[in-house]
Amino acid sequence: MQSFDICLINPPTTDPFEQSSYFPMALLTLAGVLKNNQVSTQLWDFDLFFKKKGDLSEKEFRKLLRCGVDACGSKIFAISSICSNFPMAIW
């Protein structure tokens, strides 16, 4: 598995069964700037993941996140947050 310098994380933002999507523009912009400066970056969009996967329990989400953190090789993590997903952002 490739190692990345920075991992950008967008926690779940909307209800997994809601039709609308929230795009993490700040993280996408940051990823573009980092890429232009030769910093390897990956973006985890859990809002999109939950739309595809469906609802997960907090325990399942924590396990998935822990496995990803352990495997990605990043030393720096950036987590976006808005008021509605702040509790999930600090899990």
C-alpha positions as CSV (number, residue, x, y, z in Angstrom):
1,M,0.0,0.0,0.0
2,Q,1.3,3.5,-0.9
3,S,2.2,5.8,1.9
4,F,1.0,9.4,1.9
5,D,2.4,12.4,3.6
6,I,-1.0,13.8,4.5
7,C,-4.5,12.3,4.9
8,L,-7.4,14.7,4.5
9,I,-10.7,13.4,6.1
10,N,-14.2,14.5,5.5
11,P,-16.4,13.0,8.2
12,P,-20.1,12.0,7.5
13,T,-22.0,15.2,7.0
14,T,-25.5,14.3,5.7
15,D,-27.9,11.5,6.4
16,P,-26.7,8.4,4.5
17,F,-30.2,8.0,2.9
18,E,-30.5,11.7,1.9
19,Q,-30.2,12.3,-1.8
20,S,-28.1,15.5,-1.7
21,S,-24.3,15.5,-1.4
22,Y,-21.9,17.7,0.4
23,F,-18.6,18.3,-1.3
24,P,-15.6,19.1,0.9
25,M,-14.4,22.1,-1.2
26,A,-11.9,23.3,1.4
27,L,-10.2,19.8,1.6
28,L,-10.3,19.5,-2.2
29,T,-8.7,22.9,-2.6
30,L,-6.1,22.1,0.0
31,A,-5.4,18.7,-1.7
32,G,-4.9,20.6,-5.0
33,V,-2.4,23.0,-3.5
34,L,-0.5,20.2,-1.8
35,K,-0.4,18.2,-5.0
36,N,1.0,21.3,-6.9
37,N,3.7,21.4,-4.3
38,Q,4.6,17.7,-4.6
39,V,3.1,16.7,-1.3
40,S,1.4,13.3,-1.5
41,T,-2.1,13.5,-0.3
42,Q,-5.1,11.2,0.0
43,L,-8.7,12.3,0.7
44,W,-11.2,10.1,2.6
45,D,-14.7,11.3,2.0
46,F,-16.8,9.5,4.5
47,D,-19.9,11.4,3.5
48,L,-19.7,9.8,0.0
49,F,-18.8,6.5,1.5
50,F,-21.8,6.4,3.7
51,K,-24.0,7.3,0.8
52,K,-22.8,4.2,-1.0
53,K,-22.5,1.9,2.0
54,G,-25.5,2.9,4.0
55,D,-25.7,3.5,7.7
56,L,-22.9,2.2,10.0
57,S,-22.9,2.1,13.8
58,E,-20.5,4.2,15.7
59,K,-18.5,1.0,16.6
60,E,-18.3,0.0,12.9
61,F,-17.2,3.5,11.9
62,R,-14.5,3.6,14.5
63,K,-13.2,0.2,13.4
64,L,-13.1,1.2,9.8
65,L,-11.4,4.5,10.6
66,R,-8.8,2.8,12.8
67,C,-8.0,0.3,10.1
68,G,-7.5,3.1,7.6
69,V,-5.3,5.2,9.9
70,D,-3.1,2.2,10.7
71,A,-2.7,1.2,7.0
72,C,-2.3,4.6,5.3
73,G,1.1,5.5,6.6
74,S,0.3,9.2,7.0
75,K,1.8,11.1,9.9
76,I,-0.4,14.2,9.4
77,F,-4.2,14.1,9.3
78,A,-6.5,17.0,8.6
79,I,-10.2,16.7,9.5
80,S,-12.9,19.0,8.2
81,S,-16.0,19.8,10.2
82,I,-19.2,21.7,10.1
83,C,-21.6,22.1,13.0
84,S,-23.7,19.0,12.1
85,N,-20.8,16.6,12.0
86,F,-18.5,18.0,14.7
87,P,-19.2,15.1,17.1
88,M,-18.2,12.6,14.4
89,A,-15.1,14.7,13.5
90,I,-13.8,14.4,17.1
91,W,-14.4,10.6,17.5
